């Protein structure tokens, strides 16, 4: 009798433990109001909502533009994690474009953000994360207010059919600027705006020198491999229409040049 009673009590305790666990993990579907214990609603199939972001240990996220146009991000973390990942994306891009794993400390400099574009920045320590929205400043270049500066392309019309036949078709980007009294180094970024919006591709020069004895700088690119492949990755297709290259010097819009893409 005592043995049967012990077995019964053991079963009862196990049932209680399972019941408590189920109750602790239950959640109410925000779409239909059904109570669930799994990862998906048993009534409408909706996914279990993520944990409340307010529970994150990462706080006080700040953004500071640097003199060369890069963006310094700093944050606090009460969990004192040893490494972080920092990711960014936009409403236009379907997936994260950048993932800097194992960031040491609570700061990172993002070098490939496009001025004028709004990003969603996700900072994670592996168990907790914080999400912030940030629009990169886009001031106009004013150092040569009275000078002659422009961006030009050696070709202004491209055909998708021709690019399929010859994917190594290239063109030059020409940068013109006033003759300087002294040479001057910038951090330069060349970005592409498509009919769908900016693509994620950014060509960056750590040191772009405008020298006192030159008035032109040439850079060669393969349109398909260097740019249009990114457009297709970002948007799922390559649209025809007008495209614009924008050149930034230390985060300031220097000039722009457009080309047409046909079938």
C-alpha positions as CSV (number, residue, x, y, z in Angstrom):
1,X,0.0,0.0,0.0
2,X,2.8,2.4,0.9
3,X,4.6,1.6,-2.3
4,X,1.5,2.3,-4.4
5,X,1.0,5.6,-2.5
6,X,4.6,6.6,-3.2
7,X,4.2,5.8,-6.9
8,X,1.0,7.8,-7.0
9,X,2.6,10.8,-5.3
10,X,5.5,10.6,-7.7
11,X,3.2,10.7,-10.7
12,X,1.2,13.6,-9.2
13,X,4.4,15.6,-8.6
14,X,5.5,15.0,-12.2
15,X,2.1,16.1,-13.5
16,X,2.3,19.3,-11.4
17,X,5.8,20.1,-12.6
18,X,4.7,19.6,-16.2
19,X,1.6,21.8,-15.6
20,X,3.7,24.5,-14.0
21,X,6.1,24.5,-16.9
22,X,3.3,24.7,-19.4
23,X,1.7,27.6,-17.6
24,X,5.0,29.4,-17.3
25,X,5.6,29.1,-21.0
26,X,2.1,29.9,-22.2
27,X,1.5,33.0,-24.3
28,X,-1.6,34.6,-25.9
29,X,-1.7,35.1,-29.7
30,X,-1.9,38.8,-30.5
31,X,-3.8,38.0,-33.7
32,X,-6.6,35.8,-32.5
33,X,-6.3,35.7,-28.7
34,X,-5.7,31.9,-28.4
35,X,-3.6,30.7,-25.5
36,X,-0.6,28.6,-26.6
37,X,2.5,26.9,-25.3
38,X,4.4,26.2,-28.5
39,X,6.2,28.5,-30.9
40,X,3.2,28.8,-33.2
41,X,-0.5,29.5,-32.5
42,X,-2.6,26.3,-32.7
43,X,-5.5,28.3,-34.0
44,X,-4.2,30.7,-36.7
45,X,-0.5,29.6,-37.1
46,X,1.0,33.0,-36.0
47,X,4.6,32.9,-34.7
48,X,5.2,33.4,-31.0
49,X,6.2,37.0,-30.5
50,X,9.8,37.7,-29.6
51,X,10.8,38.6,-26.1
52,X,10.2,42.3,-25.1
53,X,13.1,44.3,-26.3
54,X,12.8,46.5,-23.2
55,X,14.4,43.6,-21.3
56,X,17.7,44.2,-23.1
57,X,20.8,44.9,-21.0
58,X,22.2,47.1,-23.8
59,X,21.3,50.8,-23.3
60,X,22.4,54.3,-24.1
61,X,23.2,53.7,-27.7
62,X,24.7,56.8,-29.3
63,X,25.8,57.8,-32.8
64,X,28.7,60.2,-33.6
65,X,29.7,61.3,-37.1
66,X,33.5,61.4,-37.5
67,X,35.4,64.0,-39.4
68,X,35.8,61.6,-42.4
69,X,32.1,60.7,-42.5
70,X,32.3,57.4,-40.7
71,X,29.9,56.8,-37.8
72,X,31.0,55.9,-34.3
73,X,28.5,53.9,-32.3
74,X,28.8,53.5,-28.5
75,X,26.6,51.8,-25.9
76,X,26.4,50.6,-22.3
77,X,25.8,47.0,-21.3
78,X,24.9,46.0,-17.7
79,X,25.8,42.4,-18.6
80,X,29.4,43.3,-19.3
81,X,29.7,41.0,-22.3
82,X,33.1,40.4,-23.8
83,X,32.0,40.6,-27.5
84,X,29.2,41.9,-29.6
85,X,27.8,41.7,-33.1
86,X,26.6,44.9,-34.9
87,X,24.3,44.6,-37.9
88,X,22.6,47.1,-40.1
89,X,19.9,47.0,-42.7
90,X,17.4,49.3,-44.5
91,X,13.7,49.0,-45.4
92,X,14.8,48.4,-49.0
93,X,17.3,45.5,-48.4
94,X,15.8,42.1,-47.6
95,X,18.7,40.9,-45.5
96,X,21.5,42.3,-43.3
97,X,24.3,43.7,-45.4
98,X,26.9,44.0,-42.7
99,X,27.7,41.8,-39.7
100,X,30.7,42.7,-37.6
101,X,31.1,39.7,-35.3
102,X,32.9,39.7,-32.0
103,X,33.3,43.5,-31.6
104,X,35.6,44.0,-28.7
105,X,34.4,46.7,-26.2
106,X,31.2,48.7,-26.4
107,X,32.0,50.8,-29.5
108,X,32.4,50.3,-33.3
109,X,33.0,52.5,-36.3
110,X,30.8,51.8,-39.3
111,X,32.6,52.7,-42.5
112,X,30.2,51.8,-45.2
113,X,27.0,53.6,-44.3
114,X,25.5,55.8,-47.1
115,X,24.9,59.5,-46.2
116,X,21.2,60.4,-46.2
117,X,20.1,56.8,-45.8
118,X,18.1,55.6,-42.7
119,X,19.4,52.3,-41.2
120,X,18.1,49.9,-38.5
121,X,21.1,49.1,-36.3
122,X,21.0,45.9,-34.2
123,X,23.6,45.4,-31.4
124,X,23.7,42.0,-29.7
125,X,25.8,40.4,-27.0
126,X,24.5,36.9,-27.8
127,X,21.7,36.8,-25.3
128,X,20.3,40.4,-25.4
129,X,20.1,43.0,-28.1
130,X,19.1,46.6,-28.8
131,X,17.7,48.0,-32.0
132,X,18.0,51.7,-33.0
133,X,17.1,53.6,-36.1
134,X,19.6,56.1,-37.4
135,X,19.7,58.5,-40.5
136,X,23.3,59.3,-41.6
137,X,23.9,63.0,-42.0
138,X,24.4,64.2,-45.6
139,X,25.9,67.7,-45.7
140,X,26.9,69.3,-49.1
141,X,30.5,69.7,-49.9
142,X,31.5,73.3,-49.5
143,X,35.3,73.5,-49.5
144,X,35.4,74.5,-53.2
145,X,32.4,76.8,-53.2
146,X,33.7,78.9,-56.1
147,X,35.6,76.1,-57.9
148,X,34.8,73.9,-60.8
149,X,34.0,70.4,-59.5
150,X,32.0,67.6,-61.1
151,X,31.7,63.8,-61.5
152,X,31.5,62.4,-65.0
153,X,31.2,58.9,-66.6
154,X,32.9,57.8,-69.8
155,X,29.7,56.1,-70.8
156,X,26.2,57.1,-70.0
157,X,24.0,54.4,-71.6
158,X,24.2,50.6,-70.9
159,X,22.2,47.7,-72.1
160,X,21.3,44.7,-70.0
161,X,21.5,42.5,-73.1
162,X,25.0,43.7,-73.8
163,X,26.0,43.2,-70.2
164,X,24.8,39.6,-70.3
165,X,26.9,39.0,-73.4
166,X,29.9,40.9,-72.0
167,X,29.7,41.1,-68.2
168,X,33.2,42.6,-68.1
169,X,32.0,45.8,-69.8
170,X,33.7,48.6,-68.0
171,X,33.5,52.4,-67.7
172,X,35.5,55.1,-65.9
173,X,34.4,57.6,-63.3
174,X,36.1,61.0,-63.7
175,X,36.4,63.3,-60.8
176,X,37.3,66.9,-61.6
177,X,38.3,69.5,-59.1
178,X,39.9,73.0,-58.9
179,X,43.7,73.1,-58.8
180,X,44.7,73.2,-55.1
181,X,47.5,75.1,-53.5
182,X,48.2,72.1,-51.3
183,X,47.3,68.4,-51.7
184,X,44.4,67.3,-49.6
185,X,43.4,63.7,-48.5
186,X,39.8,62.7,-48.0
187,X,37.9,59.5,-47.2
188,X,35.7,59.1,-50.3
189,X,32.6,56.9,-50.9
190,X,31.0,56.2,-54.2
191,X,27.4,54.9,-54.0
192,X,24.7,54.0,-56.5
193,X,21.1,55.1,-56.5
194,X,18.8,52.9,-58.5
195,X,15.2,53.3,-59.6
196,X,14.4,51.2,-56.5
197,X,16.5,53.3,-54.2
198,X,20.1,53.0,-53.0
199,X,21.8,49.6,-53.3
200,X,24.0,48.3,-50.5
201,X,27.2,48.5,-52.6
202,X,29.7,51.2,-51.4
203,X,33.2,51.7,-52.9
204,X,35.3,53.4,-50.2
205,X,38.8,55.0,-50.5
206,X,40.5,55.4,-47.1
207,X,42.7,58.0,-48.7
208,X,41.4,59.8,-51.8
209,X,43.9,62.5,-52.7
210,X,43.1,65.7,-54.5
211,X,46.6,66.9,-55.5
212,X,47.7,70.4,-56.2
213,X,49.1,69.5,-59.6
214,X,46.2,67.4,-61.0
215,X,42.6,68.4,-61.9
216,X,41.3,64.9,-62.8
217,X,41.1,61.5,-61.2
218,X,39.9,58.3,-63.0
219,X,38.6,55.1,-61.5
220,X,37.6,52.1,-63.6
221,X,34.6,49.8,-62.7
222,X,32.8,46.8,-64.2
223,X,29.2,47.8,-64.1
224,X,27.7,44.3,-63.7
225,X,30.2,42.8,-61.3
226,X,30.9,45.9,-59.2
227,X,27.4,47.3,-59.0
228,X,24.5,45.5,-60.7
229,X,25.1,42.2,-59.0
230,X,24.5,44.0,-55.7
231,X,21.3,45.6,-57.1
232,X,19.9,42.1,-58.0
233,X,20.9,40.7,-54.6
234,X,19.2,43.6,-52.8
235,X,16.0,43.9,-54.8
236,X,15.6,40.6,-56.6
237,X,15.9,42.1,-60.1
238,X,17.8,44.8,-62.1
239,X,15.4,47.5,-63.2
240,X,15.9,49.6,-66.4
241,X,15.8,53.4,-66.1
242,X,18.0,56.1,-64.7
243,X,20.8,55.3,-62.2
244,X,22.9,57.9,-60.3
245,X,26.4,57.6,-58.9
246,X,27.0,59.9,-55.9
247,X,30.5,60.7,-54.6
248,X,31.0,61.8,-51.0
249,X,34.2,63.4,-49.6
250,X,34.4,63.0,-45.8
251,X,30.7,62.3,-45.7
252,X,29.8,65.4,-47.8
253,X,28.1,65.1,-51.1
254,X,30.7,66.2,-53.6
255,X,28.9,65.6,-56.9
256,X,26.9,63.1,-58.9
257,X,26.5,61.6,-62.4
258,X,23.7,59.6,-64.0
259,X,23.5,56.9,-66.7
260,X,20.6,55.0,-68.4
261,X,20.1,51.3,-68.3
262,X,18.0,49.8,-71.1
263,X,16.9,46.3,-72.0
